[in-house]
Amino acid sequence: MADYARCQSWQVGAGQSYTDDDGAVPPEGRPGWGLVRQQIRAGYADGVVVVTASVISSQVGEYRREIDWFGQHCGFVALLVPEAHRGRA
């Protein structure tokens, strides 16, 4: 993912890669995702790169809440694999 970010001419800070086990735990309950949000809130990061939307959440409502949160905090979410239509919540 860092290579993808660099190809977009985005800066990637040393040691600024966070991982979590995705799936059953909502995004706000995952330590790595929480650290990403802290970096955004503090102004140290502008966004996050994830492989697929399901890394954020496989639940449409949770996914939309996270996307909205990033929008409210002037952050972005970049997906390596484009999002398929996720339907309405």
Contacts in CASP RR format, 6 or more apart in sequence:
PFRMAT RR
TARGET T0000
AUTHOR 0000-0000-0000
METHOD contacts of the structure
MODEL  1
MADYARCQSWQVGAGQSYTDDDGAVPPEGRPGWGLVRQQIRAGYADGVVV
VTASVISSQVGEYRREIDWFGQHCGFVALLVPEAHRGRA
1 17 0 8 1.000
1 49 0 8 1.000
1 50 0 8 1.000
1 51 0 8 1.000
1 80 0 8 1.000
2 12 0 8 1.000
2 17 0 8 1.000
4 49 0 8 1.000
4 78 0 8 1.000
4 80 0 8 1.000
5 11 0 8 1.000
5 12 0 8 1.000
5 49 0 8 1.000
5 78 0 8 1.000
6 12 0 8 1.000
8 78 0 8 1.000
10 46 0 8 1.000
16 39 0 8 1.000
16 45 0 8 1.000
18 32 0 8 1.000
18 33 0 8 1.000
18 34 0 8 1.000
18 35 0 8 1.000
18 36 0 8 1.000
19 32 0 8 1.000
20 30 0 8 1.000
20 31 0 8 1.000
20 32 0 8 1.000
20 33 0 8 1.000
21 30 0 8 1.000
22 30 0 8 1.000
22 54 0 8 1.000
22 55 0 8 1.000
22 56 0 8 1.000
22 57 0 8 1.000
23 54 0 8 1.000
23 57 0 8 1.000
23 58 0 8 1.000
26 57 0 8 1.000
26 59 0 8 1.000
26 62 0 8 1.000
27 33 0 8 1.000
27 34 0 8 1.000
27 56 0 8 1.000
27 57 0 8 1.000
27 62 0 8 1.000
27 66 0 8 1.000
28 34 0 8 1.000
33 56 0 8 1.000
36 45 0 8 1.000
36 47 0 8 1.000
36 48 0 8 1.000
37 69 0 8 1.000
37 73 0 8 1.000
39 45 0 8 1.000
40 46 0 8 1.000
40 47 0 8 1.000
40 48 0 8 1.000
40 70 0 8 1.000
40 73 0 8 1.000
40 75 0 8 1.000
41 73 0 8 1.000
46 74 0 8 1.000
46 75 0 8 1.000
46 76 0 8 1.000
47 70 0 8 1.000
47 75 0 8 1.000
47 76 0 8 1.000
47 77 0 8 1.000
47 78 0 8 1.000
48 70 0 8 1.000
48 76 0 8 1.000
48 77 0 8 1.000
48 78 0 8 1.000
49 78 0 8 1.000
49 79 0 8 1.000
49 80 0 8 1.000
50 56 0 8 1.000
50 77 0 8 1.000
50 78 0 8 1.000
50 79 0 8 1.000
50 80 0 8 1.000
51 79 0 8 1.000
51 80 0 8 1.000
51 81 0 8 1.000
52 79 0 8 1.000
52 80 0 8 1.000
52 81 0 8 1.000
52 83 0 8 1.000
53 63 0 8 1.000
53 79 0 8 1.000
53 83 0 8 1.000
53 84 0 8 1.000
53 86 0 8 1.000
56 62 0 8 1.000
56 63 0 8 1.000
56 66 0 8 1.000
56 67 0 8 1.000
56 77 0 8 1.000
57 63 0 8 1.000
57 66 0 8 1.000
60 86 0 8 1.000
60 87 0 8 1.000
60 88 0 8 1.000
60 89 0 8 1.000
61 89 0 8 1.000
63 86 0 8 1.000
64 89 0 8 1.000
66 77 0 8 1.000
67 77 0 8 1.000
70 76 0 8 1.000
70 77 0 8 1.000
END
